[in-house]
Amino acid sequence: MNYLFIDLETTGLSVAQDKIIEVGMVVTNHLFVPVDTFNVVVRTKEDDWALVHDTVNQMHIANGLREESFNSGLENDDAEFLCMQFVNSCRWLGPQPYMCGNGVHFDRKFLDKYMPNLHDLFHYRNFDVSTLKQMVMAVLPGYEFLPSNGTHRAIPDCLEAAAIAGDILEYFADCLRLEDAKRSLINRLVRPDSA
């Protein structure tokens, strides 16, 4: 199975008030190794930032996204169309890829409102890496995750989510291999003639 990670950057947390300003997607293989990426920045105007919380405003000034969105030639509908073209070009993902990412329910709500045609290309299931991280922390409190990139840009955030998913997969695969090796050794010790 291959995966499609998605991340949105927005002008805030309110679906009713805020807008999508960036969409990033990363396609990975079954081991969460990236094989393709796609990114669009949606045009904004000064008015779109009037009600934006200062923290978000400063974050997007620092990461360059605010300025990029002022200079973007893509309106929301154009960006949605390009995103759909990318997803459709990755049909080897299957007819409806899971929506993968960190806190992907947030992205799903914004897509449902502002890019409904793109939203409808995804399966109804989410693969939420932040939930996976919470489960790992519950059973392995000392587990050290890869450090966060902290950029609040779509592609780096997708790559980070995929890397964490791959890291967790590798850890548990090692545990399962070790458990399988222990069972095999016990079987040989208990029934030496079956070896």
VOGUMI-822466 format. One record per residue: y, x, z of N, C-alpha, C in turn; residue number from 1; residue in three letters. Coordinates in Angstrom, 2 decimals, m for minus. Layout:
N
Y|X|Z|Y|X|Z|Y|X|Z|NUM|ALA
...
This chain:
195
m1.18|0.85|0.00|0.00|0.00|0.00|1.24|0.89|0.00|1|MET
2.22|0.52|m0.78|3.51|1.19|m0.80|4.51|0.30|m0.07|2|ASN
5.63|0.91|0.33|6.60|0.18|1.14|8.00|0.30|0.55|3|TYR
8.80|m0.74|0.78|10.19|m0.75|0.34|11.08|m0.90|1.57|4|LEU
11.72|0.20|1.95|12.65|0.19|3.07|14.02|m0.19|2.56|5|PHE
14.72|m1.02|3.32|16.06|m1.44|2.95|16.98|m1.32|4.15|6|ILE
18.22|m0.96|3.88|19.23|m0.93|4.93|20.55|m1.39|4.35|7|ASP
21.26|m2.21|5.12|22.58|m2.66|4.73|23.60|m2.09|5.68|8|LEU
24.73|m1.73|5.13|25.89|m1.44|5.96|26.84|m2.61|5.72|9|GLU
27.44|m3.09|6.80|28.29|m4.28|6.73|29.61|m4.00|7.45|10|THR
30.53|m4.94|7.32|31.80|m4.80|8.02|31.70|m5.25|9.47|11|THR
30.53|m5.69|9.90|30.33|m6.12|11.28|29.00|m6.83|11.44|12|GLY
28.83|m7.50|12.57|27.55|m8.11|12.91|27.46|m9.61|12.62|13|LEU
28.58|m10.22|12.28|28.61|m11.67|12.08|28.34|m12.03|10.62|14|SER
27.23|m12.72|10.40|26.90|m13.15|9.04|27.96|m14.12|8.52|15|VAL
28.53|m14.91|9.39|29.52|m15.90|8.98|30.84|m15.25|8.54|16|ALA
31.16|m14.11|9.12|32.49|m13.52|8.89|32.45|m12.21|8.11|17|GLN
31.42|m11.38|8.32|31.42|m10.03|7.76|30.74|m9.97|6.40|18|ASP
30.90|m8.83|5.73|30.41|m8.67|4.36|29.49|m7.46|4.25|19|LYS
28.63|m7.49|3.25|27.81|m6.34|2.90|28.69|m5.35|2.16|20|ILE
28.64|m4.08|2.58|29.41|m3.07|1.85|28.52|m1.99|1.23|21|ILE
27.26|m1.92|1.66|26.34|m0.95|1.05|24.91|m1.46|1.18|22|GLU
24.13|m1.23|0.14|22.70|m1.53|0.15|21.98|m0.26|m0.27|23|VAL
21.04|0.17|0.54|20.20|1.31|0.20|18.74|0.91|0.27|24|GLY
17.94|1.43|m0.65|16.50|1.16|m0.64|15.75|2.45|m0.89|25|MET
14.64|2.60|m0.17|13.76|3.75|m0.33|12.34|3.22|m0.49|26|VAL
11.71|3.60|m1.57|10.30|3.27|m1.80|9.47|4.44|m1.28|27|VAL
8.42|4.11|m0.50|7.53|5.16|m0.01|6.10|4.86|m0.44|28|THR
5.28|5.90|m0.35|3.85|5.69|m0.58|3.21|5.17|0.71|29|ASN
1.89|5.09|0.74|1.19|4.53|1.90|1.31|5.39|3.16|30|HIS
1.74|6.64|3.00|1.94|7.53|4.15|3.42|7.63|4.53|31|LEU
4.23|6.78|3.95|5.67|6.71|4.21|6.43|7.92|3.68|32|PHE
5.90|8.54|2.66|6.59|9.64|1.99|7.46|9.03|0.88|33|VAL
8.76|9.30|0.89|9.65|8.71|m0.12|9.28|9.13|m1.54|34|PRO
9.30|8.14|m2.45|9.04|8.42|m3.86|10.19|7.99|m4.77|35|VAL
11.10|7.15|m4.25|12.24|6.72|m5.05|13.32|6.16|m4.14|36|ASP
14.58|6.25|m4.57|15.70|5.71|m3.79|16.67|4.99|m4.70|37|THR
17.42|4.09|m4.11|18.45|3.35|m4.84|19.57|3.01|m3.87|38|PHE
20.82|3.05|m4.35|21.96|2.80|m3.49|23.10|2.19|m4.28|39|ASN
23.76|1.19|m3.70|24.98|0.64|m4.28|26.00|0.43|m3.17|40|VAL
27.26|0.61|m3.52|28.38|0.32|m2.62|29.16|m0.84|m3.24|41|VAL
29.42|m1.85|m2.41|30.09|m3.06|m2.85|31.59|m2.93|m2.63|42|VAL
32.36|m3.39|m3.61|33.82|m3.31|m3.51|34.34|m4.18|m2.35|43|ARG
35.28|m3.61|m1.61|36.02|m4.38|m0.62|37.51|m4.18|m0.87|44|THR
38.29|m5.08|m0.30|39.74|m4.98|m0.37|40.26|m4.82|1.05|45|LYS
41.49|m4.45|1.17|42.11|m4.25|2.48|41.94|m5.49|3.36|46|GLU
42.08|m6.69|2.76|41.95|m7.94|3.52|40.57|m8.09|4.17|47|ASP
39.53|m7.55|3.51|38.17|m7.66|4.05|38.02|m6.92|5.38|48|ASP
38.94|m6.01|5.65|38.86|m5.18|6.86|39.78|m5.68|7.96|49|TRP
40.52|m6.75|7.72|41.52|m7.24|8.68|40.91|m7.61|10.03|50|ALA
39.73|m8.22|10.03|39.11|m8.66|11.27|38.00|m7.72|11.76|51|LEU
37.84|m6.59|11.09|36.77|m5.66|11.45|37.10|m4.98|12.77|52|VAL
36.10|m4.96|13.64|36.27|m4.30|14.95|36.62|m2.83|14.72|53|HIS
37.50|m2.32|15.58|37.99|m0.95|15.41|36.86|0.08|15.40|54|ASP
35.81|m0.14|16.21|34.68|0.80|16.25|34.01|0.89|14.88|55|THR
33.79|m0.26|14.27|33.15|m0.30|12.94|34.09|0.32|11.91|56|VAL
35.35|m0.02|11.99|36.34|0.52|11.07|36.35|2.06|11.13|57|ASN
36.43|2.59|12.35|36.46|4.05|12.52|35.16|4.70|12.03|58|GLN
34.03|4.04|12.28|32.73|4.56|11.84|32.70|4.69|10.32|59|MET
33.19|3.65|9.63|33.13|3.67|8.17|34.25|4.50|7.54|60|HIS
35.28|4.78|8.30|36.27|5.76|7.83|35.64|7.15|7.93|61|ILE
35.00|7.44|9.07|34.39|8.75|9.30|33.26|9.05|8.32|62|ALA
32.44|8.05|7.98|31.31|8.32|7.08|31.70|8.16|5.60|63|ASN
32.94|7.80|5.34|33.44|7.72|3.97|33.17|6.41|3.26|64|GLY
32.47|5.50|3.92|32.06|4.26|3.25|33.24|3.31|3.01|65|LEU
34.19|3.29|3.90|35.35|2.40|3.71|36.09|2.78|2.42|66|ARG
36.37|4.06|2.28|37.07|4.52|1.08|36.23|4.30|m0.18|67|GLU
34.93|4.59|m0.07|34.03|4.37|m1.22|34.04|2.91|m1.65|68|GLU
34.06|2.00|m0.66|34.04|0.58|m1.01|35.35|0.14|m1.67|69|SER
36.47|0.75|m1.29|37.74|0.44|m1.96|37.68|0.87|m3.43|70|PHE
36.98|1.96|m3.71|36.93|2.52|m5.07|35.74|2.02|m5.89|71|ASN
34.85|1.25|m5.28|33.67|0.77|m6.00|34.07|m0.22|m7.08|72|SER
33.37|m0.18|m8.18|33.61|m1.14|m9.26|32.67|m2.32|m9.19|73|GLY
31.87|m2.41|m8.13|30.84|m3.45|m8.06|31.21|m4.56|m7.10|74|LEU
31.30|m5.76|m7.63|31.43|m6.93|m6.76|30.04|m7.24|m6.18|75|GLU
29.99|m8.12|m5.21|28.74|m8.45|m4.53|27.65|m8.89|m5.52|76|ASN
27.98|m9.78|m6.45|26.99|m10.29|m7.40|26.46|m9.18|m8.32|77|ASP
27.34|m8.26|m8.71|26.92|m7.13|m9.54|25.96|m6.23|m8.77|78|ASP
26.29|m5.98|m7.52|25.44|m5.14|m6.68|24.08|m5.79|m6.48|79|ALA
24.08|m7.10|m6.26|22.81|m7.82|m6.10|21.96|m7.69|m7.36|80|GLU
22.57|m7.86|m8.52|21.86|m7.75|m9.79|21.21|m6.37|m9.95|81|PHE
21.97|m5.31|m9.65|21.43|m3.95|m9.76|20.29|m3.71|m8.77|82|LEU
20.43|m4.26|m7.57|19.36|m4.13|m6.57|18.09|m4.84|m7.06|83|CYS
18.28|m6.03|m7.64|17.13|m6.77|m8.16|16.46|m6.01|m9.30|84|MET
17.25|m5.40|m10.15|16.67|m4.59|m11.24|15.82|m3.46|m10.66|85|GLN
16.32|m2.82|m9.61|15.55|m1.73|m8.99|14.24|m2.25|m8.42|86|PHE
14.30|m3.33|m7.64|13.07|m3.88|m7.05|12.10|m4.28|m8.15|87|VAL
12.59|m4.94|m9.18|11.71|m5.36|m10.27|11.13|m4.18|m11.04|88|ASN
11.84|m3.05|m11.06|11.31|m1.86|m11.74|10.20|m1.21|m10.92|89|SER
10.08|m1.60|m9.67|9.04|m1.07|m8.77|7.93|m2.09|m8.58|90|CYS
7.56|m2.77|m9.62|6.56|m3.85|m9.51|5.21|m3.36|m9.00|91|ARG
4.97|m2.05|m9.08|3.73|m1.52|m8.52|3.71|m1.71|m7.00|92|TRP
4.86|m2.11|m6.41|4.90|m2.45|m4.99|4.14|m3.73|m4.70|93|LEU
3.92|m4.52|m5.73|3.29|m5.82|m5.56|4.31|m6.91|m5.85|94|GLY
3.86|m8.16|m5.89|4.76|m9.24|m6.27|5.89|m9.48|m5.28|95|PRO
5.66|m9.29|m4.00|6.69|m9.50|m2.99|6.51|m8.45|m1.89|96|GLN
7.25|m7.35|m1.98|7.08|m6.31|m0.94|7.60|m6.79|0.40|97|PRO
6.97|m6.27|1.47|7.50|m6.54|2.81|8.89|m5.93|2.90|98|TYR
9.74|m6.54|3.71|11.05|m5.97|3.97|10.89|m4.99|5.14|99|MET
11.08|m3.70|4.86|10.85|m2.66|5.85|12.17|m2.02|6.26|100|CYS
12.24|m1.60|7.53|13.43|m0.90|8.01|13.58|m1.00|9.51|101|GLY
14.71|m0.53|10.01|15.06|m0.64|11.43|15.88|m1.90|11.65|102|ASN
15.42|m2.78|12.55|16.15|m4.02|12.79|16.34|m4.82|11.53|103|GLY
15.29|m4.89|10.74|15.38|m5.45|9.39|15.68|m6.95|9.39|104|VAL
15.48|m7.62|10.52|15.85|m9.04|10.60|17.36|m9.21|10.37|105|HIS
18.15|m8.23|10.82|19.61|m8.24|10.60|19.90|m8.21|9.10|106|PHE
19.25|m7.29|8.39|19.45|m7.17|6.94|19.01|m8.44|6.22|107|ASP
17.90|m9.02|6.68|17.38|m10.23|6.05|18.41|m11.37|6.14|108|ARG
19.06|m11.52|7.30|20.05|m12.59|7.46|21.23|m12.41|6.50|109|LYS
21.72|m11.18|6.38|22.84|m10.93|5.46|22.41|m11.13|4.01|110|PHE
21.21|m10.67|3.65|20.73|m10.87|2.28|20.58|m12.35|1.97|111|LEU
20.05|m13.10|2.93|19.85|m14.54|2.72|21.17|m15.23|2.40|112|ASP
22.25|m14.81|3.04|23.55|m15.45|2.79|24.26|m14.88|1.57|113|LYS
24.31|m13.55|1.44|25.17|m12.94|0.43|24.44|m12.48|m0.84|114|TYR
23.14|m12.24|m0.74|22.36|m11.83|m1.91|21.03|m12.58|m1.92|115|MET
21.09|m13.92|m2.02|19.87|m14.73|m1.88|18.80|m14.46|m2.94|116|PRO
19.22|m14.09|m4.14|18.22|m13.81|m5.18|17.45|m12.53|m4.87|117|ASN
18.15|m11.53|m4.34|17.47|m10.31|m3.89|16.57|m10.63|m2.71|118|LEU
17.09|m11.40|m1.77|16.31|m11.80|m0.60|14.98|m12.43|m1.01|119|HIS
15.02|m13.29|m2.03|13.82|m14.02|m2.45|12.77|m13.14|m3.13|120|ASP
13.13|m11.92|m3.50|12.13|m11.01|m4.07|11.19|m10.44|m3.00|121|LEU
11.62|m10.52|m1.74|10.82|m9.96|m0.64|9.85|m10.98|m0.08|122|PHE
8.75|m10.48|0.46|7.79|m11.28|1.21|8.48|m11.79|2.46|123|HIS
7.96|m12.85|3.06|8.57|m13.35|4.29|8.29|m12.44|5.49|124|TYR
7.31|m11.53|5.35|6.99|m10.63|6.47|7.93|m9.44|6.51|125|ARG
8.24|m9.03|7.72|9.02|m7.82|7.96|8.12|m6.73|8.49|126|ASN
8.44|m5.50|8.17|7.84|m4.34|8.83|9.00|m3.64|9.52|127|PHE
9.15|m3.95|10.81|10.31|m3.50|11.56|9.97|m2.25|12.37|128|ASP
10.51|m1.13|11.97|10.23|0.15|12.62|10.76|0.17|14.05|129|VAL
11.87|m0.52|14.31|12.40|m0.53|15.67|11.44|m1.24|16.63|130|SER
10.74|m2.26|16.16|9.71|m2.92|16.98|8.55|m1.96|17.22|131|THR
8.15|m1.25|16.18|7.09|m0.26|16.31|7.46|0.81|17.34|132|LEU
8.71|1.25|17.30|9.19|2.25|18.28|9.10|1.70|19.70|133|LYS
9.48|0.43|19.89|9.41|m0.19|21.22|7.98|m0.25|21.73|134|GLN
7.04|m0.54|20.84|5.62|m0.59|21.24|5.14|0.80|21.64|135|MET
5.51|1.81|20.89|5.11|3.17|21.21|5.69|3.59|22.56|136|VAL
6.97|3.28|22.77|7.61|3.66|24.04|6.96|2.95|25.23|137|MET
6.41|1.74|25.00|5.75|1.02|26.08|4.45|1.70|26.51|138|ALA
3.72|2.27|25.56|2.43|2.90|25.91|2.52|4.41|26.03|139|VAL
3.54|5.02|25.44|3.75|6.48|25.51|5.21|6.76|25.86|140|LEU
5.61|6.54|27.12|7.03|6.66|27.46|7.64|8.03|27.14|141|PRO
6.86|9.07|27.10|7.40|10.40|26.83|7.41|10.77|25.36|142|GLY
6.99|9.86|24.49|6.90|10.18|23.07|8.30|10.49|22.53|143|TYR
8.41|11.60|21.82|9.71|12.01|21.27|9.78|11.67|19.80|144|GLU
10.69|10.77|19.48|10.91|10.38|18.10|11.79|11.41|17.40|145|PHE
11.75|11.38|16.09|12.65|12.22|15.32|14.09|11.86|15.69|146|LEU
14.99|12.83|15.78|16.37|12.52|16.16|17.06|11.65|15.11|147|PRO
17.96|10.79|15.57|18.69|9.90|14.67|19.74|10.70|13.88|148|SER
19.93|10.29|12.63|20.93|10.97|11.80|22.35|10.53|12.15|149|ASN
22.50|9.32|12.68|23.79|8.84|13.15|24.86|8.66|12.09|150|GLY
24.50|8.65|10.81|25.52|8.57|9.76|25.98|7.14|9.48|151|THR
25.15|6.17|9.78|25.43|4.77|9.44|25.70|4.62|7.95|152|HIS
24.83|5.26|7.16|24.81|5.10|5.71|23.41|4.63|5.34|153|ARG
23.32|3.82|4.29|22.09|3.11|3.98|20.90|4.02|3.64|154|ALA
21.06|4.97|2.74|19.92|5.81|2.35|19.44|6.68|3.51|155|ILE
20.33|7.41|4.20|19.84|8.18|5.35|19.15|7.32|6.41|156|PRO
19.65|6.10|6.63|19.00|5.21|7.60|17.62|4.76|7.13|157|ASP
17.48|4.49|5.83|16.15|4.15|5.29|15.19|5.33|5.41|158|CYS
15.67|6.51|5.06|14.82|7.71|5.15|14.41|7.97|6.59|159|LEU
15.31|7.74|7.53|14.99|7.92|8.94|13.91|6.93|9.39|160|GLU
14.05|5.67|9.00|13.06|4.65|9.37|11.69|5.00|8.79|161|ALA
11.67|5.43|7.53|10.40|5.80|6.89|9.79|7.02|7.58|162|ALA
10.61|7.99|7.95|10.10|9.19|8.62|9.51|8.85|9.99|163|ALA
10.17|7.95|10.72|9.64|7.54|12.04|8.33|6.80|11.86|164|ILE
8.26|5.89|10.88|7.01|5.17|10.62|5.90|6.15|10.27|165|ALA
6.21|7.15|9.44|5.22|8.16|9.06|4.79|9.00|10.24|166|GLY
5.73|9.35|11.10|5.43|10.15|12.29|4.49|9.38|13.23|167|ASP
4.78|8.10|13.44|3.93|7.26|14.30|2.55|7.09|13.68|168|ILE
2.50|6.85|12.38|1.22|6.72|11.69|0.38|7.98|11.85|169|LEU
1.00|9.13|11.66|0.29|10.40|11.79|m0.24|10.59|13.21|170|GLU
0.58|10.26|14.20|0.16|10.41|15.60|m1.07|9.54|15.88|171|TYR
m1.01|8.26|15.51|m2.13|7.38|15.79|m3.35|7.69|14.93|172|PHE
m3.15|8.18|13.72|m4.28|8.60|12.89|m4.99|9.78|13.55|173|ALA
m4.22|10.73|14.10|m4.81|11.85|14.82|m5.60|11.36|16.03|174|ASP
m5.05|10.39|16.76|m5.75|9.83|17.92|m7.07|9.17|17.50|175|CYS
m7.03|8.42|16.40|m8.25|7.76|15.93|m9.29|8.76|15.46|176|LEU
m8.83|9.83|14.77|m9.77|10.87|14.34|m10.41|11.56|15.55|177|ARG
m9.60|11.82|16.57|m10.11|12.44|17.79|m11.11|11.52|18.46|178|LEU
m10.79|10.24|18.55|m11.69|9.26|19.17|m13.00|9.18|18.37|179|GLU
m12.89|9.20|17.05|m14.08|9.16|16.20|m14.94|10.41|16.41|180|ASP
m14.29|11.56|16.53|m15.01|12.82|16.78|m15.70|12.78|18.13|181|ALA
m15.04|12.21|19.15|m15.66|12.10|20.48|m16.88|11.21|20.43|182|LYS
m16.78|10.07|19.74|m17.94|9.16|19.62|m19.09|9.86|18.92|183|ARG
m18.79|10.58|17.87|m19.82|11.28|17.13|m20.51|12.33|18.01|184|SER
m19.73|13.07|18.78|m20.29|14.08|19.69|m21.15|13.42|20.76|185|LEU
m20.68|12.32|21.34|m21.45|11.62|22.37|m22.76|11.11|21.78|186|ILE
m22.71|10.55|20.57|m23.93|10.07|19.93|m24.94|11.20|19.72|187|ASN
m24.44|12.37|19.34|m25.35|13.50|19.14|m25.93|13.98|20.45|188|ARG
m25.15|13.95|21.54|m25.63|14.38|22.84|m26.63|13.38|23.43|189|LEU
m26.37|12.09|23.24|m27.24|11.07|23.78|m28.50|10.93|22.93|190|VAL
m28.35|11.03|21.62|m29.50|10.91|20.71|m29.53|12.13|19.79|191|ARG
m29.99|13.26|20.32|m29.96|14.49|19.53|m30.74|14.39|18.21|192|PRO
m31.76|13.55|18.15|m32.56|13.44|16.92|m31.82|12.67|15.85|193|ASP
m30.70|11.98|16.16|m29.99|11.22|15.14|m28.95|12.08|14.42|194|SER
m28.80|13.33|14.84|m27.78|14.20|14.24|m28.15|14.71|12.91|195|ALA
